[in-house]
């Protein structure tokens, strides 16, 4: 049922409580002073602590032990008991984080009610942590492109360290998923993963959100940093953090402790910090909006997360993943993707990156009325390149003013660039899709000034490269 530590300097009292709780099916441990209590707690944290506030011949009294427990093991409920109870002691205990306060001589039934309620609270907290860890587990990294594999390779290198990581990349590219991947594969995977939405918290409340607060009426209210003790704190869009808070976070990173708003005691935290931004932080520093010292503290290991534009090969796998996810979490139909839908998805414009793709798939599954494969006509036309709602090709202003031969070359160049990048630079797959022989495609690319790269992808040759022989793409098929 649970493991309970009973701390009381009176042997008769602790043994009486222990006998009663053992009869109720609980496992119990006993401690007669602060040294024994801390040894038990540090050896194997109990599920609940019954703690006498006055301990004779001890280095620490009950309040001191309570502070230490709430600092290092904040999820353990602590029930304070005392033979000298008064309202001031009760308020002091609750303020320091005690679950409840019972005055001696206590009623056995009342004590059992408080203990069962406290154990249920502890159970719910553990389940909450499990759900948070499950969130990390389902934040899967999906992809096979060269850009994606390069990202995962970098993430794997930092998982076992405790170094601070700065993830950069456009909005929606998957920076939080990358941060959760680090957490799930690190030595802190059993600890919490706490997200600080720097853009979603007002400057006036940021410090209370981060550091927590202490008030006479509500006692201790832990902040996000305290909740992240032993795990990872993720600063999402850190460039939006208020300047005043930045200096205090810098101090926390140096000292690994802070004071709650309205409090006096130092709170020690063991954290690993991961940050993300879609802005140029060096430009923000130059503009006086971000502290250079904090930048250097956070940017120990910079990792760039690629946009969806840079990993179009992964779009089919991502789309299938989101379809399966929507089916599992919302009961939406588990549909396949038709070939024309895959081709269109890989050539669409994705300013919102992976997040936009996920939202699009969810929208199609909700609004769709079929159970067969998703076809191209079901996809939102506003995202399709070069087309309108009626399927007509819309010419760009520059293209519409060119002579036919130049316009055809410009179209072919852009079309082939799109297809090569769609297939990650794989010339064989590109040739097969566009209906050309591989050698004919190479000649066409050379005539259009399109240079393929051994790293995958293609680009337009510079003027001084016009006479150079295009480098064939590395074959992956």
N, C-alpha and C positions, 0 to 999 in steps of 0.2 A: 504493500500500500504506500510505502514511503519511508524515508530515512530521516529521523528527527534527532537533532542534537539538543540536549537539555543542559544548560549552563546555570548552576546555582551553587553558592558556597555552603549551603546547608545540605549535608548528605541525606538527611531524612526526606527533605522536600524533593530533591532530584530523583531519589530512588522511588518515592511514592508516585511521582508523575510518570516515571519510567515504567513502573509496574502497570499502571492504569493504561498507558498507551500500548504496551505489549499485549495486554488483554484485548485491546481493540484491533490488534493485527498489525501495528506499526513496528518497524525496526527502530531501535533507539541506541543512542550513544550518550555517555555522560561525561561532564567536565566540571571540576570544582573550582577552577580559577581561570584567569584570562590566558595563561600560557597553555594550559591543557586545551582550552577552547580553540585558540588560534592554531594549535597543532592539528586538531581534528578538522578544522575548516580548510586549512591549507593542504592537508593530506588528501581529503576527498570531500568536496563541498556537500553538505546535507541538503535534503529537500526543504527543510524548515528548521528554524532555530527557536527554542524557548529560552529566553535570556533574562536572568535576574539583573536588575539595574545596579544593585549594590553588591560588590564582590570584595570580601575581606582578603587581605594578604595577596592582592593582585596588582600587577603593574598597570592594568587598564580596568576602568569600570565598564558598566554595561553600555553607556553612551559611546565610549571610545570604541568598543568592539562593534557596536552597531554602525558607526561611521565607516570603519574599515571594511565591514561586510558589504555595505551598500556601495562602497567605492570599487571593490574588487569583484564582488558577486552580486550585482544589483537585483538579480531575479530571485534571490532567496528570501522568502518571507520571514520576518523576525517578529516574534510575539514577545513583548516586554512584560515581565512580572515583577512586582515589588511589594514589600511589606510596609513601605513608607509612602504609599501612593498619594499623590495629590494632583490637582489639575495642571500645575506648572510642569511637573515631571512628565505627565501624559502628553502635554503639548510639545515639550522638548523632544520626546521620543518620536512622536508622529512627524515632527518637523524634520528629524534626521532620517526619516524613511521607514520607521517601524510599521509593520502591518497592523498591529493592534496593541492595546495596553490592558493588562488585567491586574487588579490589586489583590494582594494576599490579605486574609485567607480567601482563596478563590473557590467558586462553585465548579465542581467537576464537569457537570453538563455544559456549563458556559465555556469552559476551557476546550472541551471536545468540539463544540460548535465552531469556535474560533479556529482551531487547528484544521478541521475538515475544510472550512472555507478558505483558509490560507493555502492548504495543499491543492485545492481546486484552482486557486489563482495561479499557483506555481505551474500546475499542469497546463493551463491555458497559455501561459507564457512560453512554455516549452513547445507547445503545438504551434504557436505563432512563429517561433524561431524556425521550426521545421518548414512551415509554409514559406517563410522568407528564403530558406535555403532551397526549397523546391522552385521558387521563382528563378533562382540563380541557375538551377539545373535545366529548366526549360528555356532559358535564354541561350539557345544553341547557336553556334557559329556554323553558317551554311555557306558552302561554296567550294569551287575547284579551280578558279581562275588563278593566274600567276600573281595578280595583285592581292587576292585573298590569302593565298598560301604565304606570301611574304609577310602579311600582317600577322597571321597566326604564328609564324616563326619568331617574330619579334615578341609577341605576347608570351610565348612559351619561355623565352629567355628571362622574363622578369617575374614569372609566377613564383619562383622559389626564393626570391630575394624579398627584402622589406623596403626596397627603394621606392621613392615617390615617382609616379608616372603622370605625364601630361599627354592626354589624347587630343589630337587636333583633327579637324575635318569639318565638312559642311553639315548643316542641320539635317538630321534624319539618316545619317550614314551608318549609324550603329555604334556610336562611342560608348553608350551605356552597356550595350551587349558585350563589347570588348572588355569593359571594366568588370562586369560580372564573370566573364571568362577567367580573368586573372584571379578573382576571388575564389571561384569554384575549384581552381587547380592549385591554389596556394596552401600554405600551412595554416591559414586563417579560415579555411572553408567552413569549419564548425562554428565560427564566430559570426556576428551579424554583418550584413551589408547594408549600410545606411546611406541613403541618397539625400544630399542637400541641394534643393532646387534653387540655385542662387538668383535666378530670374523671377522666381515665383514668390519670394518672400520680400515684404516691404523693408526698407532700410530701418524703419522705426522698431520693427520686431525681430530683426535678424539676430541680434545678440541673445535675446531670450530663447529663440528657436535653437541656436547653436549651443549656448552654455547652460540653458535651463534657468530656473529662478527659485527663490525662496521667499515665501510670504507667511505672515503669522497665521492667516486663516487657511491657506491651502498647503502649507508645509513645503517639502521639496518636490519640485517638478523637474525631472531630468531633461536636459536638452539632447539634441541629436548627437553631439560629440560623446556625451556620457553613454547614450544608448549604443554607440558604436564601439565601446570598450572591448578590446580583444579581437576586433574584426577590422573591417575596411570602411572608411568614410569616403564617399564619392561626391566631389564638388562638381555638380553639373552646371556648365556655362559659368565658370569661375570669374570671367570678366565682368559679370553683373554683380559681383559682391561689392557692397559699399566700401569706400575707402577707409572709413573708421573701423569697420570690422576687419578689414585686411590686416591692419597693424596688430590687432588682437590675435588673429589666427596665426600670424607670424610668430608671436610670442608663445602660443600653444605648441607650435611645431618645434620651437627651441627648448621649452621647459617641460613639455608633455604634461602640463597641468594648467588649471584655470580656476576662476572663482565664479560661481553662479551669480546671476543678477540678483541683488538684494542679499547675498550671502557673504560670509566671512571666511569660511574654510576653503582650503585648496582641494580641488578634485583632481586626482591623478588619472590619466587615461593612457592606454596602450593602443595606438591606432596606426594603421597604414593609410596613407592618403593617396587617392587617385583623383585627378582633376581632368576636366575637358573644356574645350572652347572651340567655337567656330570663328573666332576673331583673331586678328594679328595682335598678340599681346605686346610685342615690341612697339607697335604703333600706339597701343593703349598707354604704354609706359611713357612714350614721348609726349602724348597728349595730357599726361598727368592724371590719368584715370585708373592706373594700376601701379602698385608699388613694385619697384624693381627687385627689392630684397625678397619679397614674397614670390615673385616670378622665378628667381633662381632657386628658392627652396622647393618649389613645386615641380619645376622643369628638370628634375634630375635625369629622368629617362623620357625623352620626347618620342612619341609614336604617332605617325600620321595614319588615320583611318581612311581608306580610299572611298571615293564617291561611287554611286551605282554606275555612273558614266564610265568609270575606270574598271568596272568588273561586270560588263554586260553578259559575259558568258554565264554568270551565276544566276541570272534572272529566272530561267526555268526552274532551277532547283529551289530558289527562294519562293517562287510562286506556289510550287507544289507544297512546300513546307507550310506556307500561310493557309493554304486550302485545308491541309490536315489539321492545323491548329484551330481554325475556325470551326471545323467539324467537331473536334474534341471539346472545345470550350463553349461553343454556342449551339451546337447541333445543326449547323448549316450543312447543306449537301456536300459530299466529298466528290467533286467533279474533276475530271481530267482536263487537260489543255489541248485544244486542237493545234495542229501545226501552224495554221495562219495566225492564231492568237499568240503563240510563242514568238513567231517572227515579228509581229507588231509590237509586242512587249519589249523586245530587244532593240527596237529602233525608236521607241518613244523618248521624249524628253522627260527627265526625272529631276526637276529642281528640288523635290522633297526627298529624293533618294529612297532608301529601303523603307522608310516609314510611309512614303507616298505609295510605294508598290503594295505594301501590306493593306493600306486603307482602300486602294483600288480593288484588290482581290476580295476584301470583305464586302465592298459595295456591290460587286458583280454577283457574289453568292447570295446576298440578301435580296437584290432586285430581280435576279434571274428566275425564269419560270421553268427551266428545263433541268433534267438530271444528266444529260449527256455532256460531252466535252464542251468547255467554254470556247466559243468561236470568236473570231476577230470582231464581228459586228456587234458583239455584246460589250466590248471595251469602250470606255468613254472616248468620243471622237476628238474632244478638245486636247487630248494628250498625244494624238497621233501626229507624226511629222508630215507636213506638206499636204494635209487633207482637210476638207471641211465636212460638215454634217452629212452632205449628200455624196461623199466619196470622191468629189472632184479634186484634182491636184491643184494646189494654190501656189502660184509662182511668186518667189520673192521679187521685190522691186527691181533689184539689180539684174536678176535672171531674165525678167520680162523685157528688158531693154536691149538685150544682146542679140546679135545675129544668130541664126539657128545653129550654125556649126559651133560657135563659142558656147552657146547655151547648152548644147548637147554635151560638149566636153566638160563643162562645169557641173552638169548634172551627173554625168558618169563618174567624175572624180569624187563628188560628195557621196554618191550612192555606194561606190566601192569602198571608200573610207569607212562608211557606216557599217558595211557588211564585214570588212576585215576586222574592225574593232569589236563588232558583235561576236565574232568567233575567236577573239583573243589572239589575232594574228595568224591563225591556222589557214594557210593558203589552200590546202586540199579541201577543207570543209567549205571555205568561201567559194571556191570554183564549183564545187558540187551544187551549192545552193543557187548560185547565179546562172548555172547552166553553161559553163565554159570549161574547156580543157585547161589544165593547170598551166601549161606552157603559154597558151593564148592569154590567160589572165596575167601572167608575168609581163608579157609584151604590152598588154593594154595598160598595166600599171606604170610601166616605164614610159610609155608615150604620154601618159597623163601627169607624169612627175610625182607619182605616189611612191614613197619609200617605205618598205616594210622593215620591221625591226626584229632582230633575233630574240628580243625580250617580249615579243608579242605586240600586236597593234600596228598602226600605220600612220604616216603623216605626209604632208606635202613637202617636196624637196625645196630647199632654198635655191636661190639663183645660182650660187656657186657649186651646187650639187647636180645641175642638170645633165652634165656629161657623165656622172658617176653611174656605175652599174648598180641597180638596186640590190640590196642584200636580201636573199630569200629568208622568209620567216622560218623559225625553228619548227619542225614538224612535231605535232603532238597527237596526230591521229594516224 
